[in-house]
Amino acid sequence: MNFNHIVVQNILRDKSTYVSYFLSSVFSMMVFFPVFNHSFSSNAGGIGSIKYIRNNNGACQLLYLCFFYCLYYLLVVRFF
């Protein structure tokens, strides 16, 4: 038994943990980078952009809450 075999067996055994970690990382990047990009863009001035940022932040909060409750249901309610 070599190291690669141990790694593969560990990943296959704990795939739900790795999938949830991967999905949470992807979701964090999906929320962070658009806000970061908009904050430091060259045309981020004026009243219209403030309204745009507020709308995007509200949408991100809604997506975050949906994602949180889905993971809560999957990880806590179904496994315990």
C-alpha positions as CSV (number, residue, x, y, z in Angstrom):
1,M,0.0,0.0,0.0
2,N,1.5,3.3,-1.1
3,F,0.8,6.9,-0.2
4,N,-1.3,7.5,-3.4
5,H,-3.6,4.5,-2.6
6,I,-4.1,5.8,1.0
7,V,-5.0,9.3,-0.3
8,V,-7.5,7.9,-2.9
9,Q,-9.2,5.7,-0.3
10,N,-9.4,8.5,2.2
11,I,-11.0,10.8,-0.4
12,L,-13.5,8.1,-1.5
13,R,-14.4,7.3,2.1
14,D,-15.0,11.0,3.1
15,K,-16.3,12.3,-0.2
16,S,-19.3,14.1,1.4
17,T,-16.9,16.1,3.5
18,Y,-14.7,17.0,0.5
19,V,-17.7,17.9,-1.7
20,S,-19.2,20.2,1.0
21,Y,-15.8,21.9,1.5
22,F,-15.4,22.3,-2.3
23,L,-19.0,23.8,-2.7
24,S,-18.5,26.2,0.2
25,S,-15.2,27.4,-1.3
26,V,-16.8,27.9,-4.7
27,F,-19.7,29.8,-3.2
28,S,-17.3,32.0,-1.2
29,M,-15.5,32.9,-4.4
30,M,-18.7,33.5,-6.3
31,V,-19.8,36.0,-3.6
32,F,-16.4,37.7,-2.9
33,F,-15.0,38.3,-6.4
34,P,-17.9,40.2,-8.0
35,V,-18.2,42.5,-5.0
36,F,-14.4,43.0,-4.9
37,N,-14.3,43.6,-8.7
38,H,-17.1,46.1,-8.5
39,S,-15.6,47.9,-5.5
40,F,-12.3,48.6,-7.3
41,S,-13.6,49.2,-10.8
42,S,-12.9,52.5,-12.5
43,N,-16.6,53.5,-12.8
44,A,-17.6,52.8,-9.2
45,G,-18.8,56.3,-8.5
46,G,-22.1,58.0,-8.4
47,I,-25.6,57.4,-6.9
48,G,-26.5,54.6,-9.4
49,S,-23.6,52.4,-8.4
50,I,-24.5,52.7,-4.7
51,K,-28.0,51.4,-5.5
52,Y,-26.4,48.7,-7.7
53,I,-24.1,47.6,-4.8
54,R,-27.0,47.5,-2.3
55,N,-29.1,45.3,-4.7
56,N,-26.1,43.0,-5.3
57,N,-25.4,42.7,-1.5
58,G,-29.1,41.8,-0.9
59,A,-28.9,39.2,-3.6
60,C,-25.7,37.8,-2.1
61,Q,-27.2,37.7,1.3
62,L,-30.2,35.8,0.0
63,L,-28.0,33.3,-1.8
64,Y,-25.8,32.9,1.3
65,L,-28.9,32.1,3.5
66,C,-30.2,29.6,1.0
67,F,-26.9,27.9,0.8
68,F,-26.5,27.9,4.6
69,Y,-29.9,26.3,5.2
70,C,-29.3,23.7,2.5
71,L,-26.0,22.7,4.0
72,Y,-27.5,22.8,7.5
73,Y,-30.2,20.4,6.4
74,L,-27.8,18.1,4.6
75,L,-25.1,18.0,7.3
76,V,-27.1,18.3,10.6
77,V,-30.6,17.0,10.0
78,R,-29.8,14.1,7.7
79,F,-26.7,12.8,9.5
80,F,-27.6,13.2,13.1
